Amino acid sequence: MISKAAYERKLLFVELRHRGRHEIYTLGSSQIHFGKHADVKHGEFFAIVKECEPELGANWWK
């Protein structure tokens, strides 16, 4: 979902590093942090979406 939106906006979305329980990706000039959980909880999903908004725009996921 994020990679498709980044591609459409010609932004770079790549894994920067992974350690322990988290992975860090770069999205344009921002860093996005993901937990390595089997399931992403509803609140975590919206926290990740909000982290992407400066680069992808408000309500980009809709």
N, C-alpha and C positions, 0 to 999 in steps of 0.2 A: 504494500500500500504506500509506504513512504518512498520506496525506491521508484515506483511508477510516477508519483507526483513530482519527485525531484527530477526525473528524466524529462518529463513534460515541460519543466521550467528551466531545463538545461543547468541544473545544479549537481554538484558532485555529492554523492552519498556513499561513503565507504567506511569499512571498519577501521578504526584507529588502533584499538587494542582490546584485548580481553584478559581479564584477571579475575580469579576467584569467582565471585557470584555476579559480576557485572561485565557488560561489554560497553565500549564507548565508540560511537560512530561520529563522523563529521558529516554535517549537512550544510553545504555552502561554507559559511564561516562560523557556524554554530557547532557545539558538541552536544550530542544526544546520548543519554545514559539509559541502558536497558538492563533489567535484572534477568538473570538466566533461570527463569522459572518455567516449569512445564506449562502452567496456565497463567495468563495475564489477567489480573483482576480488573474489574470495571474502572475503579479509581486510578489504577496504574495506567490503563489505556489512555484515559483523558489527560493524565499528567504528561505522557509521552507526546500526545497530540499537541498539547499546549507548548511543549518545548520546541516543536517544529514550526509553530506559527510565525515567528519572526522571519523565517526563510520562505515558507510556503504560502503565507497569508492566512488571514482569519477564516475559520470554518473551511479549511482546505479539504477536509476529510468527507464533507457532505456531498 
